[in-house]
Amino acid sequence: MHEKERHRIILSAVEDRPVVTVVDLCNLTGVSEATIRRDIATLHMQKKLRRVRGGAEAISPPQIVGLAGRTFAVNETFRIKEKQAIARAAVDLCEDGESIIINGGTTTFQMVHPLASRRFQIFTNSFPIAEHLLKHSKNAIMLSGGAIYREQNIILSPFDNDVTRNFYARRMFMGAQGLGPLGLMEADPLLIQAEQKLIGQADELVVLADSSKFAQRSSLVLCALERIDTVITDEGIPDKAAQMLDAADVTLIVARPGVAQEEAS
């Protein structure tokens, strides 16, 4: 990852939270602690952020704390072709008329384009997904209720008695921060709380994860591998990761841009 791209991610992170640790920034960028510390020192000298013990903070810290993890605007610039292929393969799993849940995220957002010519009942917690489908499709759309997190373009509720409990889906489609032997990982407790409620409303869980997600880790586990029915990824998936999914009896679909999809296991 180039220095300018790292700096953009670091500045976005510190604007979203009061203090961001070096470890958090390593997870966000995929580089070493030494590199992050140099980046923080550079940005501190440029007076773009303030260096603090173990991390960095914004010059003017935010009054409202956002969710942990990279913002939607940053994430949507990464691995676009892979995400588009993964999203097409996800929509191909569905038959018109089905009820589906689409969790907010930049990979799941790419589902809106193949969904434009289809007919589903869709529940989502994503403003961009709902807005695009309302404008460009005839799908029936239901939005979750709760607080709006602008940086992630997502709606989350901490309450058990929200509209989530009233929607049943054949499948739920979601991304993740990381995917490893312990299962599906996310960066924020509120995300996990909301997403676990959604998972409980669907028969099948389909995870859309580009191959870089198999190298990502987080301290929070959303669900075990055994709860996942299908993983859709790109051809960069490491052999070890494919073997891990096979051992957990998870169906693996490898999506290639412009090519018919390959299913394994």
C-alpha positions in Angstrom: 0.0 0.0 0.0 1.4 3.4 -1.0 2.2 6.1 1.6 -0.5 8.5 0.3 -3.1 5.7 0.5 -2.0 4.9 4.1 -2.1 8.5 5.1 -5.7 8.8 3.7 -6.8 5.8 5.7 -5.1 7.0 8.9 -6.6 10.5 8.7 -10.0 9.0 8.0 -9.7 6.8 11.1 -8.7 9.5 13.4 -11.5 11.8 12.3 -14.0 8.9 13.1 -12.8 8.1 16.6 -11.3 10.1 19.5 -8.1 8.0 19.6 -6.9 5.3 17.1 -4.2 2.9 18.3 -1.2 1.7 16.3 -2.6 -1.8 16.3 -5.9 -0.5 14.9 -4.1 1.2 12.1 -2.0 -1.9 11.3 -5.2 -3.8 10.9 -6.7 -1.2 8.7 -3.7 -0.8 6.4 -2.1 -4.3 6.6 1.4 -2.8 7.2 3.8 -3.1 10.2 3.8 -1.1 13.4 7.1 0.5 12.5 5.5 1.8 9.2 2.5 3.1 11.0 4.6 4.9 13.6 6.6 6.6 10.9 3.3 7.6 9.1 1.9 9.1 12.4 5.2 11.0 13.0 5.0 12.4 9.5 1.3 13.5 9.8 2.1 14.9 13.2 4.8 17.1 11.8 2.4 18.2 9.0 -0.1 19.1 11.8 -2.7 16.8 10.2 -3.2 14.8 13.4 -1.8 14.7 17.0 0.6 11.8 18.0 -0.3 10.3 21.4 1.1 7.4 23.3 0.3 4.2 21.4 -1.5 5.9 18.5 -3.0 9.1 17.2 -5.9 11.5 17.6 -7.5 14.1 15.4 -6.5 17.8 15.9 -10.2 18.4 16.6 -11.5 15.1 18.0 -15.0 14.1 16.9 -17.9 14.8 19.3 -19.8 11.7 18.2 -17.9 8.4 18.2 -18.3 6.4 15.1 -17.8 2.6 14.5 -14.5 0.9 14.5 -13.0 0.0 11.1 -12.4 1.8 7.7 -15.1 4.0 6.4 -17.4 3.2 3.5 -15.7 5.9 1.3 -12.3 4.4 1.9 -13.3 0.7 1.5 -15.2 1.2 -1.8 -11.9 2.2 -3.5 -10.3 -1.2 -2.9 -10.5 -4.3 -5.1 -13.5 -3.1 -7.1 -13.4 -5.7 -9.9 -13.2 -8.5 -7.4 -16.1 -7.1 -5.4 -18.2 -6.8 -8.6 -17.6 -10.4 -9.6 -18.3 -11.6 -6.0 -21.5 -9.6 -6.0 -22.7 -11.0 -9.3 -22.1 -14.6 -8.0 -24.1 -13.8 -4.9 -27.2 -12.6 -6.9 -26.9 -15.7 -9.1 -27.7 -17.8 -6.0 -31.2 -16.3 -5.7 -34.5 -16.9 -7.5 -36.9 -14.1 -8.2 -39.5 -13.6 -5.5 -37.2 -14.7 -2.6 -36.8 -12.7 0.6 -33.2 -11.8 1.3 -31.2 -9.7 3.8 -28.3 -7.6 2.5 -26.0 -6.3 5.3 -24.3 -2.9 4.7 -20.8 -2.9 3.2 -18.9 -2.1 0.0 -18.9 -5.6 -1.4 -22.6 -6.2 -0.7 -23.2 -2.7 -2.2 -22.0 -4.1 -5.6 -25.0 -6.4 -5.6 -27.3 -3.5 -6.5 -26.3 -3.6 -10.2 -27.3 -7.2 -10.9 -30.3 -6.7 -8.6 -31.6 -3.9 -10.8 -33.2 -6.3 -13.3 -34.5 -8.8 -10.6 -37.4 -8.9 -8.2 -36.9 -9.7 -4.5 -38.1 -8.6 -1.1 -35.0 -7.1 0.4 -34.2 -6.1 4.0 -31.1 -4.0 4.4 -29.5 -1.7 7.0 -27.6 0.2 4.2 -28.6 3.6 3.0 -26.7 3.4 -0.3 -28.2 -0.1 -1.1 -31.7 1.0 -0.3 -31.4 4.3 -2.2 -29.9 2.7 -5.3 -32.5 0.0 -5.5 -35.4 2.4 -4.9 -34.2 4.5 -7.9 -33.1 1.7 -10.3 -35.2 -1.4 -9.6 -38.6 -2.7 -8.7 -37.5 -4.7 -5.7 -39.5 -4.3 -2.5 -37.2 -2.6 0.1 -37.4 -2.6 3.9 -34.9 -0.6 6.0 -33.9 -1.3 9.5 -34.5 1.3 12.2 -31.9 2.8 14.5 -29.1 5.3 14.6 -27.4 6.4 11.3 -23.6 6.0 11.2 -22.6 8.3 8.4 -19.0 7.1 7.8 -20.2 3.5 7.3 -23.5 4.5 5.6 -25.3 2.0 7.9 -28.2 2.0 10.3 -27.8 0.1 13.6 -30.1 -0.4 16.6 -28.9 -1.6 20.0 -32.5 -2.7 20.9 -34.0 -6.2 20.7 -37.5 -5.0 19.8 -36.7 -3.4 16.4 -38.1 -4.3 13.0 -35.4 -6.9 12.4 -37.4 -9.5 14.3 -40.3 -9.2 11.8 -38.4 -10.1 8.7 -37.6 -13.7 7.5 -35.1 -14.3 4.7 -34.1 -17.3 2.6 -30.5 -16.0 2.7 -28.5 -13.3 4.3 -25.6 -11.7 2.4 -22.8 -10.0 4.3 -19.2 -9.0 4.2 -16.7 -9.0 7.1 -13.5 -7.4 8.3 -11.8 -10.8 8.5 -12.3 -14.5 8.1 -10.2 -17.1 9.9 -10.2 -20.4 11.8 -12.3 -18.9 14.6 -14.9 -17.6 12.2 -16.2 -14.3 10.9 -14.7 -11.3 12.5 -15.8 -7.7 12.9 -14.2 -4.6 14.5 -17.0 -3.1 16.5 -19.3 -4.6 19.3 -22.3 -2.7 18.0 -21.9 -4.1 14.5 -21.7 -7.6 15.9 -24.8 -7.1 18.1 -26.8 -5.9 15.1 -25.5 -8.4 12.6 -26.1 -11.4 15.0 -29.8 -10.4 15.1 -29.9 -10.3 11.3 -28.2 -13.7 11.0 -30.9 -15.2 13.2 -33.6 -14.2 10.7 -32.1 -16.1 7.7 -32.0 -19.7 6.9 -28.6 -19.4 5.1 -25.6 -17.1 5.7 -23.6 -16.2 2.6 -20.4 -14.3 3.2 -19.0 -12.0 0.5 -15.2 -11.7 1.2 -12.5 -10.8 -1.3 -9.3 -12.9 -0.8 -7.6 -10.2 1.3 -10.0 -10.8 4.1 -8.4 -14.2 4.9 -5.3 -12.3 6.1 -7.3 -9.8 8.2 -7.9 -10.4 11.9 -9.9 -8.7 14.7 -10.3 -9.2 18.4 -14.1 -9.8 18.0 -15.7 -12.9 16.5 -19.2 -12.5 14.9 -19.9 -16.2 14.4 -18.2 -19.5 14.0 -17.2 -20.9 10.6 -19.8 -23.6 11.1 -22.6 -21.0 11.0 -21.6 -19.9 7.5 -23.2 -21.8 4.6 -21.4 -20.3 1.6 -18.3 -18.1 1.1 -17.9 -16.2 -2.2 -14.4 -14.9 -2.9 -12.0 -14.3 -5.7 -9.3 -16.4 -7.2 -6.6 -15.0 -4.9 -7.9 -17.1 -2.0 -4.9 -18.9 -0.4 -5.0 -22.8 -0.6 -4.8 -22.9 3.2 -8.0 -20.8 3.5 -9.8 -23.0 0.9 -8.8 -26.0 3.0 -10.1 -24.3 6.1 -13.5 -23.7 4.6 -13.7 -27.3 3.3 -12.9 -28.7 6.7 -15.7 -26.6 8.2 -18.1 -27.9 5.5 -18.6 -24.4 4.0 -19.4 -24.2 0.3 -16.8 -22.1 -1.5 -17.6 -20.2 -4.7 -14.7 -18.6 -6.6 -15.8 -15.6 -8.6 -13.8 -14.4 -11.6 -14.5 -11.1 -13.4 -16.4 -11.8 -16.6 -16.1 -15.6 -16.2 -18.7 -18.2 -15.1 -18.3 -19.0 -11.4 -16.6 -22.0 -10.0 -18.0 -23.8 -7.0 -16.0 -26.1 -4.7 -16.7 -28.4 -1.8 
